[in-house]
Amino acid sequence: MKKILFILVVALISQCVIAQKAALVVQKKKVGFIKPDGSWIIEPTLKDAGNFADGLAPFKEGKEWGYINGEGEVVIKPTYAKVKSFNSGLAIVLLNKEWMYINKKGEKVEMPESKELYSFEDGVAYIKQNDLVGLINPEGEIILEPTYDKIYAFKNGHAKVKKGESYGLINTMGKIVLPAEYEGLGIWSEGNLTAKKDGVSGMIVDSKFIKVEGALKIWDFRDGEELTYANDALKLVGFINRKGEWVIKPNYKKVRGFYNGLAPVMTVDKWGYINTKGEMVIPETFRDAEIFSADGLAPVKMDKLWGFIDTSGKLVVDYEYEISNRGLLAVGLIFGKGNEKGFYNGLARVSKKKKWGFIDTKGNVLNNTWFDRVESFTDINK
């Protein structure tokens, strides 16, 4: 009996998780939202809209913007000339030519004085005073006095900062992780990041700078992956580990990152896949190739169209799609990310005959429906 109850609870949780994702779609110049099962959250009746974030999505009615929730209900009536996405319970809006923060009740929220307003991200937002940048929290407390010339976007709870011509790293508490003494810094990933100091390319390991011998440029690590790629003076590309050691020598003209133990590489003019030992496990036969997804499939291009292969190199979805991110309508793009190439949570965003839709890992079109445009599924509450 306990086992049955456990299964039912897991099923209910799974349904809730699925219900918390949405994709923006455009049909006949009207915007709507669908769930991952293809059913409608809101049918395409909106003049304009943006992606969901922090539980709400901006939408336009007439010339004014408001916000709806994941059930399609209007939470904040269209009142504003311009709006930005919610994050940490707050959003920036333009009302009567004044930019301000509002909460999810549509109430104005007072914040410390700033030369301009910035959206919250990872629980913090920038403030600018005397041409220097600091940080505030959603409660309006200054957690980092304006100190830096620039603070870059937070990634994995860390942000690059610039002071003069030097770069450092801080966390979301405004604490210094790395002092501003580097010529360049990459994105923090599980304790590592690429760095450049005194004209030398290297990386941070255990909070210390380590030179990577022979590296001209090093690309950022992906979370969960032990290898990233780097090139040498001849601009050939290979792979290094998180200790800054070359694991696969720079023998390739082009590469992309490892995922699921495989990485796309090009030696001459075709793409194939190598494993973490540098062995070519899927021959270089493709015109183009992208990384594998958690679903175990990767987009590959033959001639002008894309299909999908599994990790053995077997073609699972035939070459009949476009997957490019380019050419999207501007509708909603300022409100969120998405539009990833390849599969994510069992669905891939593809185009066929100038229409857009989603396919599953067997190549079936979601709800057998095509749209003028679609954006990738995003978490409603993220």
Stockholm file with secondary structure:
# STOCKHOLM 1.0

chainA/1-382         MKKILFILVVALISQCVIAQKAALVVQKKKVGFIKPDGSWIIEPTLKDAGNFADGLAPFKEGKEWGYINGEGEVVIKPTYAKVKSFNSGLAIVLLNKEWMYINKKGEKVEMPESKELYSFEDGVAYIKQNDLVGLINPEGEIILEPTYDKIYAFKNGHAKVKKGESYGLINTMGKIVLPAEYEGLGIWSEGNLTAKKDGVSGMIVDSKFIKVEGALKIWDFRDGEELTYANDALKLVGFINRKGEWVIKPNYKKVRGFYNGLAPVMTVDKWGYINTKGEMVIPETFRDAEIFSADGLAPVKMDKLWGFIDTSGKLVVDYEYEISNRGLLAVGLIFGKGNEKGFYNGLARVSKKKKWGFIDTKGNVLNNTWFDRVESFTDINK
#=GR chainA/1-382 SS CHHHHHHHHHHHHHHHHHHTEEEEEEETTEEEEECTTSCEEEEEEESEECCCBTTEEEEEETTEEEEEETTSCEEEEEEESEECCCBTTBEEEEETTEEEEECTTSCEECCCCCSSCCCCBTTBEEEEETTEEEEECTTSCEEEEEEESEECCCBTTEEEEEETTEEEEEETTSCEEEEEEESEECCCBTTBEEEEETTEEEEEETTEEEECTTCSEECCCCTTCSEEEEECTTCCEEEEETTSCEEEEEEESEECCCBTTEEEEESSSSEEEEETTSCEEEEEEESEECCCCTTSEEEEEETTEEEEEETTCCEEEEEEEBCCSTTCCSTTGGGCCCCCSSEETTEEEEEETTEEEEECTTSCBGGGCCBSEECCCEETTC
#=GC SS_cons         CHHHHHHHHHHHHHHHHHHTEEEEEEETTEEEEECTTSCEEEEEEESEECCCBTTEEEEEETTEEEEEETTSCEEEEEEESEECCCBTTBEEEEETTEEEEECTTSCEECCCCCSSCCCCBTTBEEEEETTEEEEECTTSCEEEEEEESEECCCBTTEEEEEETTEEEEEETTSCEEEEEEESEECCCBTTBEEEEETTEEEEEETTEEEECTTCSEECCCCTTCSEEEEECTTCCEEEEETTSCEEEEEEESEECCCBTTEEEEESSSSEEEEETTSCEEEEEEESEECCCCTTSEEEEEETTEEEEEETTCCEEEEEEEBCCSTTCCSTTGGGCCCCCSSEETTEEEEEETTEEEEECTTSCBGGGCCBSEECCCEETTC
//
